[in-house]
Amino acid sequence: MDEALLVSSLYNIFYYSAVVLVPPLLLATIIAFIVGLFQAVTQIQEQTLPQTIKIMVIGFMLIAFGHALTAPLYTASDQIFSSFHEFYK
């Protein structure tokens, strides 16, 4: 087993997983701040408003940009599974 190949593959998977996760989390944080600020200014005490808006925005983002976000992760996973026999020599 080539340890450098294994480490490189794991690094790619972790990196591409972060690429998939960071944009929706960053967008959710920004939306939560804006909605929280709006609620503080208008004194709206609705608890479910931020979660509903965040779910809708993140869902739209994943529908619109999901393929572009997950394509590198899919390619790296496909590469690992196609070269799986090289890990156990």
C-alpha positions as CSV (number, residue, x, y, z in Angstrom):
1,M,0.0,0.0,0.0
2,D,1.4,3.3,-1.0
3,E,0.8,5.6,2.0
4,A,1.4,8.8,0.0
5,L,-1.4,7.8,-2.4
6,L,-3.7,7.1,0.6
7,V,-2.9,10.3,2.3
8,S,-3.3,12.3,-0.9
9,S,-6.7,10.7,-1.5
10,L,-7.9,11.4,2.0
11,Y,-6.7,15.0,1.7
12,N,-8.7,15.4,-1.5
13,I,-11.8,14.0,0.0
14,F,-11.6,16.3,3.1
15,Y,-10.8,19.3,0.9
16,Y,-13.7,18.7,-1.5
17,S,-16.0,18.0,1.4
18,A,-15.1,21.4,2.8
19,V,-15.7,23.0,-0.6
20,V,-19.2,21.5,-0.6
21,L,-20.0,22.5,3.0
22,V,-18.5,26.0,3.4
23,P,-20.7,28.0,0.9
24,P,-24.0,26.9,2.4
25,L,-22.8,27.4,5.9
26,L,-21.4,30.8,5.1
27,L,-24.7,31.8,3.4
28,A,-26.7,30.5,6.4
29,T,-24.6,32.6,8.7
30,I,-25.0,35.7,6.7
31,I,-28.8,35.2,6.3
32,A,-29.1,34.5,10.1
33,F,-27.3,37.8,10.8
34,I,-29.5,39.8,8.4
35,V,-32.7,38.2,9.7
36,G,-31.7,38.6,13.3
37,L,-30.9,42.3,12.7
38,F,-34.2,42.7,11.0
39,Q,-36.0,41.1,13.9
40,A,-34.1,43.3,16.4
41,V,-35.0,46.5,14.5
42,T,-38.7,45.6,14.0
43,Q,-39.1,43.8,17.3
44,I,-40.6,40.7,15.6
45,Q,-40.4,37.9,18.1
46,E,-41.1,35.0,15.7
47,Q,-38.7,32.1,16.5
48,T,-39.2,30.1,13.3
49,L,-38.6,32.9,10.9
50,P,-34.8,32.6,10.7
51,Q,-34.9,28.8,10.3
52,T,-37.5,29.0,7.6
53,I,-35.6,31.6,5.6
54,K,-32.3,29.8,6.0
55,I,-33.8,26.5,4.9
56,M,-35.3,28.1,1.8
57,V,-32.2,29.9,0.9
58,I,-29.9,26.9,1.4
59,G,-32.3,24.7,-0.5
60,F,-32.3,27.1,-3.4
61,M,-28.6,27.3,-3.3
62,L,-28.2,23.6,-3.4
63,I,-30.7,23.3,-6.2
64,A,-29.0,26.0,-8.3
65,F,-25.3,25.3,-7.5
66,G,-25.4,21.7,-6.2
67,H,-23.9,20.2,-9.3
68,A,-21.0,22.6,-9.4
69,L,-20.4,22.1,-5.7
70,T,-20.5,18.4,-5.7
71,A,-18.7,17.6,-9.0
72,P,-15.2,17.7,-7.6
73,L,-16.2,15.5,-4.6
74,Y,-17.8,13.0,-7.0
75,T,-14.7,12.9,-9.2
76,A,-12.4,12.3,-6.2
77,S,-14.7,9.6,-4.9
78,D,-14.8,7.9,-8.3
79,Q,-11.1,8.1,-8.6
80,I,-10.7,6.5,-5.1
81,F,-13.1,3.7,-5.9
82,S,-11.6,3.0,-9.3
83,S,-8.1,2.8,-7.8
84,F,-9.2,0.9,-4.7
85,H,-7.1,-2.1,-5.7
86,E,-3.9,-0.1,-5.5
87,F,-4.4,0.6,-1.8
88,Y,-4.0,-3.0,-0.8
89,K,-0.9,-4.3,-2.6
